[in-house]
Every structure is written in structure tokens, then in C-alpha cells.
Amino acid sequence: MSKEPISLSNLAPGEAGVVHKLAGGWGFVSRLATLGFTPGATLTMVQNFGRGPLIVNIRSTRIALGRGEAAKVLVERTTNDQ
């Protein structure tokens, strides 16, 4: 069963996901890849108020992203409990 990729900005605080794709120009993709946003990387949403910047935990680092940037990061939801 395939999970549909969603925008990173749609994850609620505490939800986890796996980076599926970065949808942007080469500069954007290069910058986010440097920060650890590569396909297959797991992340957890730390803060998302529905407006303004959001904070994610990826590769043991907290990163703040603007809402426009987060909209270009496509993720697949995962579950934290196993």
C-alpha cells in the first residue's frame, strides 16, 4: 500500500515523516540537501502553528523553515509507535 506524499507544512506537531522529494530549483534543493533534507531521511515535526515558520527535527538537528520552503518538501507520513 503506497502512501501519498504531502507537503511538510501539513504535518502536525509530533507527526513523523520520510522525505520523498524536494520540489524546487537547484539552489533550493542544494541548500536543503546540505541541511539534511535528502530522500529517505526521517523527520519529526516539532512546531507548526499553521502560520509562520515551522521547526522540524531531522538527523538529530532542529531546523526552522519558512512556510514557503516547507511547502516544497514532500514527505510520506509514518508512525512513531511500533
Buried (B, 14 or more C-beta within 10 A) or exposed (E): EEEEBBBBBBBEEEBBBBBBEBEBEEEBBEBBBEBBBBEEBEBBBBEBEEEEEBBBBBEEEEBEBEBEBBBBBBBBBBEEEE
